[in-house]
Amino acid sequence: MLYQIVRPKKLDDVIGNSATVGALRRLVKQTPDKHSHTIMLRGPSGCGKTTLARILATSFGSGEQGTIELNAANTRGIETIRDIATNSYLPSLGSSAKTYILDESHQLTKAAQEALLKIIEDNPPHCYFILCTTEPENIIKTVRNRCSEYEVGLLTSKEILVLLNGVLKKLEISSKGEILEGISYTCGGCPRTALVQLEQVIDIKDVNEALGILVKGTERDANVIDLCKLLMMAPEIRRKRWQQIIEKFSLLDEEPEKIRRAVLTFLFNRLRKIELIEDAEDITHLLTIFSQNVYYGGKSQLGALIARACFEK
């Protein structure tokens, strides 16, 4: 996969999340005795948490043998933590430190989290724990209190374009700017999604064909398309038919962020074909509204964006 090939190896190569990257850069520059040994990286899926965790592990002195990655979604029980408790005190072969990266750490059972708490309360000086999670609220408070927390967010459209252009330069491949711009809209600010989409269209020279593939990847649900068509009505009609639009939205059971991205893609695709400047201005306004991600606010936040689309001029 392309996103695995071009994954950054050091903090200086990370694009976006400048505040968080700056804070982590200051952290790794500290002497080992001042390092935080339990770190939480929280944020939406695909935004780079595991990548940052791996970079931190290397910075702490954990080589390939000293970095242990566990997906808590698959190994979520207390036995996993008991194994960690047994092995965490043992030195790592060929590395000065040992780092456990617990991906999807919110999936750990309560018993497993309580067992983890006992380990991190008496952390071996050579051992680090990095918890990556999309749902930090599901980590028990006593564990969270022991963590240094860092937010890893989605990228802006400009940052996505910087990422994509950098990847193409590295691979010595040229691509039309309009295709990259299309990805910057349809990926929803997720760098992993952007790279997956780039891989899908990287060999396609025809702009319309490439954008068609991107649109199809996010407009699969007929009910979502119906919602998009309602939102595409003239502003005064949207305002009059706001109840119908809200009702259509309330019936959708897709993941809210997926719906938002589908709406964004649909709007961008229509913008390319608009000729009247008044219509283009309205779609641009809608694009601005739906550019805000709803990973944390969920369906209620997306509903608020749809209400804005109905009533704002």
N, C-alpha and C positions, 0 to 999 in steps of 0.2 A: 504494500500500500504506500502511496506517495507520502502521506503524513508521517509514516514511520521512517521513510528515507531522509526526509528533510527536517526531522525533529531536532530542535536546537540542543547543543551540548553544554552551553554555558549561558549565564545570565545576560551577558552582553549581546547575545544573539536573539534574545526573546523580544518579540514585537508586542506592544500594547501593555496594559497593566503597569504603567510606569511607576506608580506610587508603591505598589506591592513589590515589584522587582527591585526598586530602590531600597526598600526596607529589608528585603532578603539579602541584598548585596552588603548592607551594613551588618547584618547578622553574621554572615559567613566570615567577615573580616575580623570579628571578635576572636579573642583567644579561646581555645576549647573549653576552659573552665567557666567561661561566661556564656557559652552557647545555651540556648534553650534546647532541651533534649526532647521535648514533646511539642510538635507543631501541627496545627490544623490548617489545611488549605481548603477553603470552601468556595463553591461557585457552581455554575451550570455545567452539565456534561459537555465534554469536548472543548473546554476553554483553556486547557493546558495545565491542569493541576498535577497530573501524574508526571508530565514533563518537568515541571518545576521541582517536584519531589525527587526525581532522579538526579537533577542538577545539584540539589542540596545534598543528597547522599554522597555524591562525588566530592563536593566541596568539604564535607565533614571528614573525608578520608576513607569512605567506604568504597572499595573497589567492586569489581563484578562479583567476587565471592562474598563480599560483606554487605551486599544490598539484597534484601529479601522482600519480594513483592507478593502480597496476598490480596486476593479479591474477596472481600468479606461477604459478597453476595453468594459466593460458592462455599466459603469456609467460615460460616458465621457463628459457630457454636463455641462453647467454653473449652472444648478439647484443643482447638486451634490456639487459644490464648495460653493454655497450660503448656503446650509445646514451646511457645515463645518464652514463657517464664523459665522453662528448663534450659533453653538454648541461649537466651539473651546474655547470660553471665559468661558464656564461653567466648574466648577471643576468636576473631575471624582470621582465617588463613590468608596471608598476603595483604591484609588491610589493617590499618590502625584503628578503624572504627567499624561498627556494625549498625546498619539502618534498616528498620522495618517500615515498609510502605504499605499502609492498610487502605487499599482502594475501596470505595463504597463503604466506608467504615460505619455509616449509620445503620447498615444492615446487620451489624453484630447484635446478638441477643443481649438483653439486659444483664443476664448472668455473665456473659462474655465481657461486656463493658466493665462490669464491677470487678472481674478478675484482672482486666487490663489496668484498672485504676491501681490495684495493689502493686503492679509492676512499675508503673510510672511514678508512684510515690517514692519508690526506692530504686530509682533508675541507675543501672550500672554506668559509670562515667564514660565508657567507650561506646555506649549504645544510644541510638536515637530512634524516635517513633514519629512518623509523619502520617497523619490521618487525612485522607482525601475524601471529601463528601459533598454531595449535592443537597443534603438535608441535615444541616448542622443542628437543627432543633431536635432531631431524634438521637443526638448524642447526649447521654446523661450529664447533668449539670456538674457533677463532681469531676468527671473526665474533662469537660470543656474548661473548667476552672484551672486545670493543670496545663492547658495548651496555650501556646502563643498562636493566635488566630490571624490568618491573612486571607483577604478576599481576592479571588481570581475571577474577574468578570469577562464578559463578552467584549469583542473588539468593535471599534467604530468602522464605518464603511471605508474611511481613508486608511485605517490600519490594515484592514483586510486587503486593500489594493497594494499596500506596501509589501505585505506578506506574499501575495501572489506574484507580484513583479519580481521580488527577490528569489522566489522559487524558480521562476522561468529563467531568470538570469543565471542561476546556479546550474540549471539543466541545459543552458544554451538553447532555449526554445523560444520562439517568438509567438505572440498571440495578440489578437485584436483587442484594443482597449474596451470596446463595447461588450465583449464577452466577459472580461474581467469585471466590468461594472455590473453586469447582470449577476455574476456570482456574489458580488459584494451585497446585493439586495437579497438574493434568495437564500444565502447561508445563514441569515439571521444573526450575524456577528460571531458565529462559531467557527474558529479557525480549522478545526478538524473537518467540519462539514464543507467548508470552503475548499479544502485540499481534496476531499473526496469528489466534489463537483468538478474541480479543475481536472482531475484525472479522467472524468467521464468525457470531457469535451476538449482535452488537450490537443488532439490530432484533427479536430474539426476546424476548417477554415471559414466555412460559411456561417456568418453571424446568426442568421435566422434559424438555421438548423441547430446550432449550439444552444441558443436561447430557448428554442422549443423543447430541447431535452431538459434543460434546467426547470422550465415551467412544469413539464409533465411530472417531474420528480416531486413537486410540492402541491399539485392540484389533482389528487387522485380521488378525493371524496366528492361525490356529486352534490351533497348538501352544503359542503364548504364552497363549492363553485356557485351555488345558488345564492349564498350569503354575499359572495364577492360581487355578483351581478346586481344585487340590491344596493350594495354600497356604491356601485358605479352610476347609480341614477343621479340626475341633476340635484344639486344641493337643496333646492326648495322641495323637491319630491321626497328626498330622504327625510327631510324634516317632517313632512306630513305623514310618512309611512314608517315612522320610527318604531311604533309598536310591533309592526310586522317584522322589522329587521331584528329587534330584540328577541322576539319570539322564535324566529328562525335560528338565531344564535343559541338560545337556551336549549334547543333540542339537540344540539351537537354534542357528541360524547368523545370527540377526538381530544388529544392532549392540547391544552390552550396554546402553548408555544408553537405547536405544529400548525394550528389554525392561523395564528398571527403570521407565520412565515408564508403560508399559502396565500393569504390575503395580500401580503407585501409583494409576492411574486406575480400574482394576478394583476395588481395595479401597475407594476413596473412594465409588464408585458403590454398592457393597454396603452401606457404612456408612449411607448415606442411607435404606436400606430396613430396617435392623435394628431390632428392637423390644426384644430381651432385652439388658439392660445387660452381662451377662457376654460376650456375643458382640461387643457394641460395644467393650468394653474390649480384647478380643483384636485386633480389626481396627485399633483405634487404635494398639496396640503394633506391629503390622505396618507401619502407615503410618509410624511413627517410624523403624523399621529401614530402610525403602526410601526415606526422604527424603534419604538420603545419595547424592550423585551418584557415578558410576563412570567419569567421562570419562578419568581418568588411570589408574585401576587396571584398567579393562577387564573382561573376562569373569571373571578370577580374583577380583577384588574383588566383583563381583556374586554369584559363587558363595559367597563368604564371607557375604554378606548373607542369601542363601537358607538357608545352614547355620544362621545365627543364628535365622532364622524357624522352623526346624525344632526347635531345641533350647532356645531361650530361652522362659521362661514369662512 
